[in-house]
């Protein structure tokens, strides 16, 4: 059961990325979007119409099904930030491990900068193999519910895993 939920979450994360990519490439004014995948679909938060989200979700899913697997990976994904924080923390820990000297600050800064530089390519790999799955052949979009909250709209895109 847990494996199926993880698979659904990874697939929905991929469709979320594809939807956001389609939305931002189709609109003249680039909307600020935030997405969040769930096991039963995903959310898109932003000032975009329900119709635009619906069309982008259907197109994103169709393009993933037709082999555009790169749509599953996004440079704006929070996975990239998580990888950067993890690498910088690990690098800092390794540098300070067993050393109580005050002159380690330059080494820590250098290690953090290297970690940040590595985060983008490693974050993409983490997305491709851990946090998303472009195997969406059996997924369909079942419903889209949009609700306005102040200046933003929350769109819940529900999916069915076949």
N, C-alpha and C positions, 0 to 999 in steps of 0.2 A: 504494500500500500504506500509506504513512504517513498519508494523508488518511483512509483507512478506520479506522485505529487511533485517530486523533484523534476521529473521529465516535463510535466505540464508547466511548471514554473519556468524552466529553461526555454521551452517553446514560446510561451507567452512573452518572455523577456525579449526574444528575437523578434516577435511580431511587433512589440512595443517600439523597438529600435527602428524597424522598417517603417512603421507608421510615422514616427517622428521625422525620419529622413524624407519621406514622401511629402509630409506637410511643409517642412522647411524649404524644400527645393521647389515646390509648386507655388508658394506664396511670395508675392513681391516684397511685402513688409515681413521680414523674418520674425516670426513669433517666438517669444520666450516660452519654452515648454519644459515641463518636468514630467517624467514618466515613472511608473512603479508597477512592476509585474506582480501578479498574484497567481494562485493555482487555478483560479477560474476565469482568468483574463488579465486585464491590465488597466491602469488608469493613465490618462493624459490630462495634465493640468495646464491650462493656458487660455489665453484670450483668442480662441478659434471657434468657429461655428461647429455645431453638431454635424452638419452636412459635410463640411471639410474633413472632419475626423472620420466620419463613416467612409467617405470615398478613399481617404488615405489608408485606413485600416484594410479595406478590401483590396486596394492596389498593392499595399505592402505584402499582405499575405499571398496574393497571387504571384508577385514577383519572387518571393521566397520559394514558393512551390515550383516555379519555373527555373530554379537554379541560381538566382542572384543571392548566394549565401553571404556575400559581404555586407548585405543590408542588416544582418544580425549583429554586426559589430559596430559600435559607435565610439568615436573619440570623446564624446561628452558623457560617457557612461560613468556612473559612480564606482564601478569596478576599478577603473583607472586610478581614482583617488585612493581607494582602499589599498591597491597594490603599492602606490607611492608611500603611503603612511606605513605600511608593513615593512617595506624595504628600508625606509629611513630609520624607523625604530630599530630594526634588526642591525643595521649598520652602526648606529649610535651605541647600541648595547655591546656589539663586538669590539668597538674601539675603546669603550670605557671599562670593559671586562677586566677586572683585576688591576686596573690602573687608577691611581688616586692623584694623578698629576694635573695641575691646572693648565698645562700647555697642550691638552688634547682637543681644545676647542677648534683650532684650524682643521684638524683631521676629521672631526665630527661634521663640520660644515662641508668639507670636501666630500665625505661619504654621503651626506644628505643630498648634495647636488648630483652626484653620480646616480643615486637612487631615483631621484626625480627624472633624470634623463632616461633611465631604464624603464620607468613606470609605464610610459606610453606603449612601447612595443610589448612589454610583458603583460600589460593590462589587456591589450588586444588578444594575446594568446589566452589569457585567463577567460576572457569573454568567449572566445571561439570554442574552448575545450571544457570550461567549467560552468559558466553562468548563463550561456545561451545555447540553443540548439536550433539549427535551421531545418531540422527534420519535421516539417509541418504539414506533410502530405495529408494527414488525417484530421487536421484541425479546421474548424469552421467558426465563423463569427456568428454568434446566436442573437446578440442584442447589444445595443448601445444606449446608455442612459446618460443624459447630460443635465447637470445642475449648476446654476450660476451661484457663486459665492463671492459677493463683493465685486471686485474688478476681474476676477478670474472665473473660469468655468472648469468644472471637474467632469471629465468624460470617463465613464466606466464602460469598457469594451469587454463583453463577456464572450468567452470562447467555449467550444465543445471539442473535446479530444476524442477522436474516433477510434 
